[in-house]
Amino acid sequence: MFCSNINVAFSLFGWPVGHHFIIVDLYTEVLDAHRTGIAFTWIPANSLVSHYFSRWRPIAYAAASSGECVFAVVFSPSFRWLIEAYGWQGALLVIGGLQLNLCVCGALMRPLEADDATEAPARRKVVFQFSLMGKPELLLYILYGVLAAVGFFVPPLFLVPFVSSLGTGSYWPAFLLSALALADLAGRLLCGWVANARLVRNLQLLATVVTLLGVVLLLLPVSRDYWTVLVFSALYGFLLGCAVAIHVTSIVDIVTLEGFDSGLGLFMLFRSIGGFFGPPAAGWLVDRTGDYSAAFYLSGVCLLLSAVFVGLVDRLVQRRKSSEAKVHQEVTSGKVNPRCRRLSSIRSW
């Protein structure tokens, strides 16, 4: 956590123009260190929340992740004011100071205590489960994550330039991001509640939400006035919040809670590929076409493709659960001996 925050504060220092190559290298290293710090905070925090709660896991994760939405609502319009008042160095210093509070939050988190003395040694022996890569459900879900990352990360980068190209004022795009963040907050809480109520399966709900999200992004570039873009941006934020609220907790359905930590690590590792290549690819398309709409079309298509993989994962998970339930029923009825049941479980794994 400290790495993530202190590097934002360090980035306020500038270099002379003659050392522009050193500047590029310095800020690249600072941003890499900042992203590394974010990774070391985000993944453990999500892992702890998932272990803290069982019955209320979806709504707990939705509520825990809603803080970034609240911050975005308040900070999007004020960040421009900070730059005008204190310069970009001062603005980054303020952000770094605010993010240092993550250290306090991290210090308050504690792992769950073992129920008895016999469970403690077993928990200490847990290692990273690379064998999860052999599960077709997780591999397909990772493909979803790679494609979905393009749809998650690209639109916010090009939304402000797109709106500015329509001739809006300098502050209106910032308010657009605030509206997006507010809708994102509503989507997280509502979808977390729906997932917690077990009205539909998590993966089934995720496939539906991601499909709608792709459709919204394909329709957004059709807008040619600020208020229409505002409506589509709010829809995008709401559906994005719905997807974020359940796409992490759905990993439990795929690898169970025992393999969640390793599964989440693998998922985030490969999902970063989409976040790494998505924005440059979208920027290249915008340069070639001369139209910001290309970035939204790319994101929409990637999200629609990712929804297909979620649907496949849902079918595989349901087939596995059905097979396990059938074996369990046969074992309890005395038709199959326990050894056959263990062999069946190994094959399904």
C-alpha positions in Angstrom: 0.0 0.0 0.0 2.8 2.4 0.9 4.4 1.8 -2.5 1.2 2.8 -4.3 0.8 6.0 -2.4 4.3 7.4 -1.9 5.0 7.1 -5.6 2.1 9.4 -6.5 3.6 12.0 -4.1 7.1 11.5 -5.7 5.7 12.1 -9.2 5.2 15.8 -8.3 8.9 16.6 -8.9 9.8 17.7 -12.4 13.0 17.7 -14.6 14.4 20.3 -17.0 13.3 20.2 -20.6 16.7 19.1 -21.7 16.3 15.9 -19.8 13.0 14.9 -21.5 14.2 11.3 -22.1 15.0 10.9 -18.4 11.6 12.4 -17.6 9.8 9.8 -19.7 11.8 7.0 -18.1 11.2 8.4 -14.6 7.5 8.8 -14.9 7.2 5.4 -16.5 8.9 3.9 -13.5 6.8 5.9 -11.1 3.6 4.8 -12.8 4.7 1.2 -12.9 5.5 1.4 -9.1 2.1 3.0 -8.5 0.3 0.3 -10.4 2.3 -2.4 -8.5 1.2 -0.8 -5.2 -2.4 -0.8 -6.3 -2.2 -4.5 -7.2 -0.7 -5.2 -3.7 -3.7 -3.4 -2.1 -6.6 -4.4 -4.4 -6.2 -8.2 -4.5 -5.6 -8.8 -0.8 -8.5 -6.5 0.1 -10.9 -8.4 -2.2 -9.6 -11.7 -0.9 -10.2 -10.7 2.7 -13.8 -9.6 2.0 -14.5 -12.8 0.2 -13.3 -14.8 3.2 -15.0 -12.6 5.8 -18.4 -13.2 4.3 -20.2 -16.3 3.0 -24.0 -15.7 2.8 -23.6 -12.0 2.2 -20.5 -12.1 0.0 -21.9 -10.4 -3.1 -23.4 -7.4 -1.3 -20.4 -7.1 1.0 -18.1 -6.9 -2.0 -20.4 -4.4 -3.7 -20.4 -2.2 -0.7 -16.7 -2.5 -0.1 -15.9 -1.6 -3.7 -18.3 1.3 -3.8 -15.8 3.6 -2.1 -14.0 4.3 -5.4 -17.3 5.4 -6.9 -17.9 7.9 -4.1 -14.4 9.2 -4.5 -14.9 9.6 -8.3 -18.2 11.5 -7.9 -16.6 14.0 -5.6 -13.1 14.2 -7.1 -13.8 14.3 -10.9 -14.9 17.9 -11.0 -12.6 19.0 -8.2 -9.4 17.6 -9.8 -9.5 20.2 -12.5 -9.8 22.8 -9.8 -6.8 21.4 -8.0 -4.7 21.6 -11.1 -5.7 25.2 -11.7 -5.1 26.1 -8.0 -1.9 24.1 -7.2 -0.6 22.9 -10.6 -0.3 19.3 -11.6 2.5 18.7 -9.1 0.4 20.0 -6.2 -2.7 18.0 -7.4 -0.7 14.8 -7.5 0.7 15.5 -4.0 -2.9 15.9 -2.7 -3.9 12.6 -4.3 -0.8 10.8 -2.9 -1.7 12.2 0.6 -5.2 10.9 0.3 -4.1 7.5 -0.9 -1.8 7.2 2.1 -4.9 6.5 4.1 -5.0 3.1 2.5 -2.2 2.2 4.9 -4.4 2.9 7.8 -7.2 0.8 6.3 -4.8 -2.1 5.6 -3.5 -2.0 9.2 -7.1 -2.6 10.4 -7.6 -5.8 8.3 -7.0 -9.1 10.0 -7.1 -12.7 8.7 -9.8 -14.9 10.1 -8.8 -16.9 13.1 -8.8 -20.7 12.9 -11.7 -22.4 14.6 -9.4 -24.7 16.5 -5.7 -25.5 16.9 -5.8 -28.3 14.3 -6.9 -26.0 11.5 -4.1 -23.5 11.9 -1.2 -25.7 10.6 -3.3 -26.7 7.6 -4.0 -23.0 6.7 -0.3 -22.2 6.9 0.5 -24.9 4.4 -1.7 -23.4 1.7 0.4 -22.5 -1.5 -0.5 -20.9 -4.7 -2.5 -23.3 -6.8 -1.1 -23.2 -10.4 -3.0 -26.4 -11.0 -6.2 -24.3 -11.4 -5.0 -23.4 -14.9 -6.0 -26.9 -15.8 -9.7 -26.1 -15.2 -11.4 -25.2 -18.5 -13.9 -23.1 -16.6 -11.2 -20.8 -15.2 -9.4 -20.6 -18.6 -12.6 -19.5 -20.3 -13.2 -17.0 -17.5 -9.7 -15.6 -18.0 -10.5 -15.1 -21.7 -13.6 -13.2 -20.6 -11.4 -11.1 -18.3 -8.9 -10.2 -21.1 -11.7 -9.1 -23.4 -13.8 -7.4 -20.8 -10.8 -5.3 -19.6 -10.9 -3.5 -23.0 -14.5 -2.6 -22.4 -13.8 -1.6 -18.8 -10.7 0.6 -19.3 -11.0 2.1 -22.8 -14.3 4.1 -22.6 -13.4 6.3 -19.6 -10.2 7.3 -21.4 -11.9 8.4 -24.6 -15.2 9.7 -23.1 -13.9 13.2 -22.2 -12.2 13.8 -25.6 -15.3 12.5 -27.4 -17.6 14.9 -25.5 -15.1 17.8 -25.9 -15.1 17.2 -29.7 -18.9 18.0 -29.6 -18.1 21.5 -28.5 -18.9 21.4 -24.8 -17.4 23.6 -22.1 -14.2 22.6 -20.2 -16.0 21.6 -17.0 -18.9 19.6 -18.5 -16.9 16.5 -19.3 -15.8 16.3 -15.7 -19.4 16.4 -14.5 -20.1 13.6 -17.0 -17.5 11.4 -15.2 -19.2 12.2 -11.9 -22.6 11.1 -13.3 -20.9 7.9 -14.6 -19.4 7.2 -11.2 -22.8 7.9 -9.4 -24.5 5.4 -11.8 -21.7 3.0 -11.2 -22.3 3.2 -7.4 -26.0 2.5 -7.9 -25.3 -0.5 -10.2 -22.8 -2.1 -7.7 -25.2 -1.9 -4.8 -28.3 -3.0 -6.8 -26.6 -5.9 -8.6 -24.9 -7.0 -5.3 -28.3 -7.2 -3.7 -29.7 -9.2 -6.7 -26.8 -11.6 -6.6 -27.1 -12.0 -2.8 -30.9 -12.7 -3.1 -30.0 -15.6 -5.5 -32.7 -14.6 -7.9 -30.5 -15.7 -10.8 -27.1 -17.4 -11.0 -24.1 -15.1 -10.7 -22.6 -16.1 -14.0 -26.0 -16.0 -15.7 -26.5 -12.4 -14.4 -22.9 -11.5 -15.4 -23.4 -12.7 -19.0 -26.6 -10.6 -19.3 -25.1 -7.5 -17.8 -21.9 -7.7 -20.0 -24.0 -8.2 -23.1 -26.1 -5.1 -22.3 -22.9 -3.2 -21.6 -21.5 -4.0 -25.0 -24.7 -2.9 -26.7 -24.7 0.5 -24.8 -21.1 1.1 -25.9 -22.0 0.4 -29.6 -24.8 2.9 -29.4 -23.0 5.6 -27.5 -21.1 7.1 -30.4 -24.3 7.7 -32.3 -25.0 10.5 -29.8 -24.1 14.0 -31.0 -25.2 16.2 -28.1 -24.1 16.4 -24.5 -27.3 15.2 -22.9 -27.7 12.1 -25.0 -24.1 11.2 -24.2 -24.9 11.8 -20.5 -27.8 9.3 -20.7 -25.6 6.6 -22.4 -22.7 7.3 -20.0 -25.0 6.8 -17.0 -26.2 3.5 -18.5 -22.6 2.5 -19.1 -21.7 3.4 -15.5 -24.7 1.5 -14.1 -24.0 -1.7 -16.1 -20.3 -1.4 -15.4 -21.1 -1.3 -11.7 -23.3 -4.3 -12.0 -20.5 -6.3 -13.7 -17.8 -5.2 -11.2 -20.1 -6.2 -8.3 -20.2 -9.8 -9.3 -17.3 -10.6 -11.7 -14.9 -11.2 -8.8 -17.2 -13.1 -6.5 -18.2 -15.3 -9.4 -14.7 -16.8 -9.2 -15.9 -18.6 -6.1 -18.5 -20.4 -8.2 -15.7 -21.6 -10.5 -12.9 -22.7 -8.2 -14.7 -22.8 -4.8 -13.6 -20.6 -1.8 -10.6 -22.8 -1.2 -9.1 -21.9 -4.6 -10.4 -18.3 -4.6 -7.1 -16.6 -3.7 -5.1 -18.4 -6.4 -7.9 -18.1 -8.9 -8.3 -14.3 -8.3 -4.5 -13.9 -8.7 -4.5 -15.8 -12.0 -7.5 -14.0 -13.3 -6.1 -10.5 -12.5 -2.7 -11.5 -13.9 -4.1 -12.3 -17.3 -6.8 -9.7 -17.3 -4.1 -7.1 -17.2 -3.2 -8.1 -20.8 -6.5 -6.6 -22.0 -5.8 -3.5 -19.9 -2.3 -3.2 -21.4 -3.1 -3.7 -25.0 -6.7 -2.2 -25.1 -6.0 1.5 -24.8 -3.1 1.6 -27.3 -5.2 -0.4 -29.8 -8.1 1.9 -29.3 -5.8 4.9 -29.7 -4.4 3.5 -32.9 -7.9 3.0 -34.3 -8.8 6.6 -33.4 -5.7 7.9 -35.2 -6.4 5.8 -38.3 -10.1 6.7 -38.5 -9.9 10.2 -37.1 -13.0 9.5 -35.0 -13.3 8.7 -31.3 -16.2 6.4 -32.1 -13.8 3.7 -33.1 -12.7 3.3 -29.4 -16.2 2.7 -28.3 -16.9 0.2 -31.1 -13.8 -1.8 -30.2 -14.9 -1.9 -26.5 -18.5 -2.9 -27.4 -17.4 -5.8 -29.6 -14.9 -7.0 -27.0 -17.6 -7.0 -24.4 -20.1 -8.9 -26.5 -17.4 -11.6 -27.2 -16.5 -11.8 -23.5 -20.2 -12.4 -22.7 -20.0 -15.6 -24.9 -17.2 -16.9 -22.7 -19.2 -16.2 -19.5 -22.1 -18.2 -20.9 -19.8 -21.1 -21.7 -18.4 -21.0 -18.2 -21.9 -21.0 -16.7 -22.8 -24.1 -18.7 -19.6 -25.9 -17.6 -20.1 -25.0 -13.9 -23.7 -26.2 -14.0 -22.7 -29.4 -15.7 -20.1 -30.0 -13.1 -22.5 -29.3 -10.2 -25.1 -31.6 -11.7 -22.5 -34.4 -12.1 -21.4 -34.0 -8.5 -24.9 -33.9 -7.2 -25.7 -37.1 -9.1 -22.7 -38.9 -7.7 -23.6 -37.7 -4.2 -27.1 -39.0 -4.6 -25.8 -42.4 -5.7 -23.4 -42.6 -2.9 -26.0 -41.8 -0.2 -28.3 -44.3 -1.8 -25.6 -47.0 -1.6 -25.2 -47.5 -5.4 -21.7 -46.2 -5.5 -18.9 -46.8 -3.0 -17.0 -43.7 -1.6 -13.9 -44.5 -3.6 -15.7 -44.1 -6.9 -17.0 -40.8 -5.6 -13.5 -39.6 -4.9 -12.4 -40.6 -8.4 -15.3 -38.8 -9.9 -14.4 -35.7 -8.0 -10.8 -35.9 -9.2 -11.9 -36.2 -12.8 -14.3 -33.2 -12.5 -11.5 -31.1 -10.9 
